[in-house]
Amino acid sequence: MTTDLLKERGDSLEDAFFRNMDRELIEGLRAKKEREEQLDELAAASGIVHREVLGGLLDAGVHGEALVAVGLVPLIEVAWSDHAMDAGEREAILQAAREAGVTRGSTAAGLLFAWLERRPGVELLEAWKGYASALVAELDEADAAAVRDDIMGRAQKVAEAAGGFLGLGSVSREERRMLAELSAALGG
């Protein structure tokens, strides 16, 4: 009887092990399918087909409906490049967001306000660089130049918004470095 009980418990343990393994496999497949759907949604919203770029955006927390906020990443990065968000920089970013169509209560607004309060992690900038590189690669030279000029013009305004003393030194060394980094990502 002891041998039968041991065998029965062993079989029960084995069944539980395989049920758990099956559940993990199913959950893994479900998560993979969900990620693929998110990648497809982001591809449709952005026009980008490079899965690695889209994956980087997803990993940085950017989903289809929040794509408009991605256009504000360069402004956020310039403002935080000297480790402090100045009131003038904040207002310049909010103005750019209004012009981009960011509305109160939207996912984009939620992301933006979080970024205004706390500097985003480096993965967001890296995801943006991948996005920007892929975007300009998809455009003809004239359109790519227009995108570069638009993004860099808005980023420059944020850099200049902090002021300086009598207009001198209004763009810090860190901000100039970030502007150069952004320009390089745009092929400039």
Solvent accessible surface area in square Angstrom, and as a share of the most:
residue,aa,sasa,rsa
1,M,198,0.88
2,T,97,0.57
3,T,104,0.61
4,D,104,0.54
5,L,83,0.41
6,L,123,0.61
7,K,133,0.56
8,E,116,0.52
9,R,152,0.55
10,G,36,0.35
11,D,62,0.32
12,S,66,0.42
13,L,131,0.65
14,E,96,0.43
15,D,77,0.40
16,A,44,0.34
17,F,111,0.46
18,F,101,0.42
19,R,143,0.52
20,N,64,0.33
21,M,81,0.36
22,D,75,0.39
23,R,129,0.47
24,E,104,0.47
25,L,110,0.55
26,I,90,0.46
27,E,90,0.40
28,G,41,0.39
29,L,122,0.61
30,R,156,0.57
31,A,62,0.48
32,K,133,0.56
33,K,132,0.56
34,E,99,0.44
35,R,90,0.33
36,E,70,0.31
37,E,94,0.42
38,Q,50,0.22
39,L,11,0.05
40,D,79,0.41
41,E,89,0.40
42,L,0,0.00
43,A,21,0.16
44,A,88,0.68
45,A,55,0.43
46,S,19,0.12
47,G,51,0.49
48,I,1,0.00
49,V,105,0.61
50,H,72,0.32
51,R,91,0.33
52,E,132,0.59
53,V,25,0.14
54,L,0,0.00
55,G,9,0.09
56,G,26,0.25
57,L,0,0.00
58,L,12,0.06
59,D,102,0.53
60,A,24,0.19
61,G,35,0.33
62,V,0,0.00
63,H,70,0.31
64,G,10,0.10
65,E,123,0.55
66,A,1,0.01
67,L,21,0.11
68,V,62,0.35
69,A,0,0.00
70,V,0,0.00
71,G,27,0.25
72,L,1,0.00
73,V,0,0.00
74,P,0,0.00
75,L,0,0.00
76,I,0,0.00
77,E,4,0.02
78,V,0,0.00
79,A,0,0.00
80,W,31,0.11
81,S,3,0.02
82,D,47,0.24
83,H,142,0.64
84,A,58,0.45
85,M,38,0.17
86,D,55,0.28
87,A,85,0.66
88,G,27,0.26
89,E,1,0.00
90,R,74,0.27
91,E,89,0.40
92,A,27,0.21
93,I,0,0.00
94,L,31,0.15
95,Q,78,0.34
96,A,9,0.07
97,A,4,0.03
98,R,129,0.47
99,E,124,0.56
100,A,47,0.36
101,G,50,0.48
102,V,19,0.11
103,T,87,0.50
104,R,209,0.76
105,G,83,0.79
106,S,40,0.26
107,T,59,0.35
108,A,2,0.02
109,A,4,0.03
110,G,46,0.44
111,L,40,0.20
112,L,1,0.01
113,F,71,0.30
114,A,54,0.42
115,W,20,0.07
116,L,5,0.02
117,E,119,0.54
118,R,184,0.67
119,R,77,0.28
120,P,17,0.11
121,G,36,0.34
122,V,109,0.62
123,E,96,0.43
124,L,5,0.03
125,L,10,0.05
126,E,89,0.40
127,A,8,0.06
128,W,2,0.01
129,K,42,0.18
130,G,24,0.24
131,Y,29,0.11
132,A,1,0.00
133,S,53,0.34
134,A,7,0.05
135,L,36,0.18
136,V,20,0.12
137,A,79,0.61
138,E,84,0.38
139,L,56,0.28
140,D,89,0.46
141,E,121,0.54
142,A,75,0.58
143,D,71,0.37
144,A,4,0.03
145,A,34,0.26
146,A,61,0.47
147,V,38,0.22
148,R,41,0.15
149,D,102,0.53
150,D,77,0.40
151,I,15,0.08
152,M,39,0.17
153,G,35,0.34
154,R,48,0.18
155,A,0,0.00
156,Q,64,0.28
157,K,139,0.59
158,V,2,0.01
159,A,0,0.00
160,E,85,0.38
161,A,34,0.26
162,A,41,0.32
163,G,31,0.30
164,G,51,0.49
165,F,153,0.64
166,L,148,0.74
167,G,61,0.58
168,L,131,0.65
169,G,68,0.65
170,S,29,0.19
171,V,20,0.12
172,S,34,0.22
173,R,185,0.68
174,E,65,0.29
175,E,2,0.01
176,R,134,0.49
177,R,124,0.45
178,M,3,0.01
179,L,16,0.08
180,A,64,0.50
181,E,47,0.21
182,L,0,0.00
183,S,29,0.19
184,A,69,0.53
185,A,13,0.10
186,L,0,0.00
187,G,58,0.55
188,G,70,0.67
